[in-house]
Amino acid sequence: MMELGVDLVEIGRIRELARRNPRFLRRIFSASEIAYCRAKKDPWPHFAVRFAAKEAVYKALGKAEVPLTAISVARDAKGRPSIRVAGRCVAKLKLSLSHGRDHAVAFAIRL
């Protein structure tokens, strides 16, 4: 059975959460995700799309007992986004990410 998860995030919301609560980023994102996003000129769209990806994956997994901190976005050898859950790559999970000026969206499909 195929499962789909999708999430849309306002980039400004993620930026404000991080500014109000300095621990927010460390509570939600892995060290490698934080380093990747902070290396960008404007890190907030990248944080937002990763947050959306975590939510989309959580939904595609059937809202399993997986905390958001256990889900992380990585890049495969070709630069495509991939998902790791608790440090392990999830082979039968496909991910698509996109962001614009104000919003970030992620789609996750579990095959």
C-alpha positions as CSV (number, residue, x, y, z in Angstrom):
1,M,0.0,0.0,0.0
2,M,1.3,3.4,-1.0
3,E,1.2,6.2,1.6
4,L,1.4,10.0,0.9
5,G,2.4,12.8,3.2
6,V,2.5,16.5,2.4
7,D,3.2,19.6,4.5
8,L,3.2,23.3,3.7
9,V,5.2,25.7,6.1
10,E,5.4,29.5,6.3
11,I,9.1,30.4,6.2
12,G,8.5,33.4,8.5
13,R,6.9,31.2,11.1
14,I,10.1,29.0,11.4
15,R,12.3,32.1,11.5
16,E,10.2,33.6,14.3
17,L,10.1,30.3,16.3
18,A,13.9,30.1,16.1
19,R,14.3,33.7,17.2
20,R,11.9,33.4,20.1
21,N,13.3,30.1,21.3
22,P,17.1,29.6,20.7
23,R,16.7,25.9,21.5
24,F,14.1,25.3,18.7
25,L,16.7,24.5,16.0
26,R,18.6,21.9,18.1
27,R,15.3,20.3,19.3
28,I,14.0,19.8,15.7
29,F,17.0,19.5,13.4
30,S,20.1,17.3,13.3
31,A,23.6,18.9,13.6
32,S,24.2,18.2,9.9
33,E,20.8,19.8,8.9
34,I,21.7,22.9,11.0
35,A,25.1,23.1,9.4
36,Y,23.7,22.7,5.9
37,C,21.1,25.4,6.4
38,R,23.4,27.9,8.2
39,A,25.9,27.6,5.3
40,K,23.2,29.2,2.9
41,K,23.0,32.9,2.4
42,D,19.4,32.8,3.7
43,P,19.0,29.7,5.9
44,W,15.3,30.1,6.7
45,P,13.8,28.6,3.5
46,H,16.1,25.6,4.0
47,F,15.1,25.1,7.6
48,A,11.4,25.5,6.7
49,V,11.5,23.0,3.8
50,R,13.3,20.5,6.1
51,F,10.6,21.0,8.8
52,A,7.9,20.4,6.1
53,A,9.8,17.3,5.0
54,K,9.8,15.9,8.6
55,E,6.1,16.5,8.9
56,A,5.4,14.9,5.4
57,V,7.5,11.9,6.2
58,Y,5.7,11.5,9.6
59,K,2.4,11.5,7.7
60,A,3.6,9.1,5.0
61,L,4.8,6.7,7.7
62,G,1.2,6.6,9.1
63,K,2.0,8.9,12.0
64,A,4.2,6.2,13.5
65,E,5.8,6.7,16.9
66,V,8.8,8.5,15.3
67,P,9.8,11.8,16.8
68,L,10.6,14.6,14.4
69,T,14.2,14.6,15.8
70,A,14.6,11.1,14.5
71,I,13.8,12.2,10.9
72,S,16.5,14.0,9.0
73,V,16.9,15.2,5.4
74,A,20.1,14.3,3.7
75,R,21.3,14.4,0.1
76,D,22.1,11.3,-2.0
77,A,25.1,10.9,-4.3
78,K,23.2,12.8,-7.0
79,G,22.2,15.6,-4.8
80,R,18.6,14.6,-4.5
81,P,16.9,14.8,-1.0
82,S,16.7,11.6,0.9
83,I,15.4,10.8,4.3
84,R,17.0,9.1,7.3
85,V,15.0,7.9,10.2
86,A,17.0,7.2,13.3
87,G,20.2,7.4,11.2
88,R,19.1,4.8,8.6
89,C,18.2,5.5,5.0
90,V,14.6,4.7,4.1
91,A,14.8,3.1,0.7
92,K,11.1,2.9,-0.1
93,L,10.4,6.6,0.7
94,K,10.6,9.3,-2.0
95,L,10.8,12.9,-1.1
96,S,10.2,16.1,-3.1
97,L,11.0,19.6,-1.6
98,S,10.3,23.1,-2.9
99,H,10.3,26.6,-1.5
100,G,9.5,30.1,-2.7
101,R,9.7,33.5,-1.0
102,D,7.1,32.8,1.7
103,H,6.4,29.1,1.8
104,A,8.1,25.7,1.8
105,V,6.4,22.5,0.8
106,A,7.4,18.8,1.0
107,F,5.8,15.7,-0.4
108,A,6.8,12.2,0.8
109,I,5.6,9.0,-0.7
110,R,6.2,5.6,0.9
111,L,6.1,2.9,-1.8
